[in-house]
Amino acid sequence: MPSDTTFMDTYTHGAHMMWTCWITGVGMVATAARALAQWRGTVIDLALNLGRVRQLRPVLRPGTVVHVLSDRLAEMGAEDGDRFMTLQELELPGESEFVNA
């Protein structure tokens, strides 16, 4: 499923270490689908999903470190005009907001 806009490059270090830098584009759902298609059946020792975030209210300078207390996943809901609707509002099972305990 990786598209032409996906960037991937593989690097090796010594005889037993190999790592891949993979830039998939926007969205964790698209990233998960592309990763599954790319590495299905492959044994992977460690996977790190690092992302860049855009804030909706630009009050923090780029590079500011924050401690996320809760997160609402846009992939787990729907938009109705300018309004975000949670899974609960849509009467669907699941959670769209996660709290860091």
N, C-alpha and C positions, 0 to 999 in steps of 0.2 A: 503494500500500500504506500510506501514512501513515494513522494512525488518528485518532480524535477526541481522543486524549490527546497527540498531537504538537503542539508549539508551534512556529510559524514566523512570522517577521516580516521584512519586507524594508525596507531603508533605502537611500536614495540620497544621494550627495554630488557635487554638480556635475552636469555633463552626461554624464560617462562612467564614473562609479564607482557600482556598486551592490553591496551585500552583504546576505547573508541570515543571520540567526541562527536556527538550527534545533535544537530540543531534542527528541530522539527517544525518550528513555527508556533502558532498561537493555540493554546488550549490543552489542558491535561487529558481530555478525552481523546483528542486527535493524537497526542503523544502516545498514550497507552495503546491505541489501535495500531499505530505505526510500529511501535516496539514489538507488539505481539506478532505482527506480520513479518517483521524483519528477523526476529530471533526465535521464532517458534521451534522447539526441539533442541535449542542450544543451551548448554549448561553455562550459567553466568554466576560467578562468585560474588559479585557486588554490583549493584546498580544505584546510581545517584541521579535523582531528578532535581536539577537546579533550575530555577526560573527567575525571571525578572518581572517585577510587579509594577503596575501603573496605579497610582492612587486617584480616586475620583475627586478628591478635594486637595488641590496642590498646596498643602501647608508644610510639607517636609521637603527639605532639599535632597536632591539625588545623592545616594550613598549613605543616607541616614540609616542607622541600625535600629530596628524596632523589635519589640516583643509582642507577637500576635496573641491576643487573648481569645479572640473568636474569629471565625471565618465563615462567610456565606459563599457557597460555591455556585457560580452562575450556571454551570453545567447541570445543576440539580434544581431546576426550576424553569420558569418561563417569563417572558416579558409581555406586558400588556400596555403598549404605548411607552410611557416613561416609567411605568411601575413594574417592579420585580415581584413575581408571585412565587412563594415557596411551594414545596411539594405538599405541605399540609393544606395550604389554600387551594391547591388543585385537587385535593382529596386523593392524593397518591401516596403509597407507602414509602418510607425512607426518611432520611434526614438531610437537610440542605445546609444546616448551620452546625458548626463544630466548635466546641469550647475547649480551650487548653486548660486542663485542670492542674 
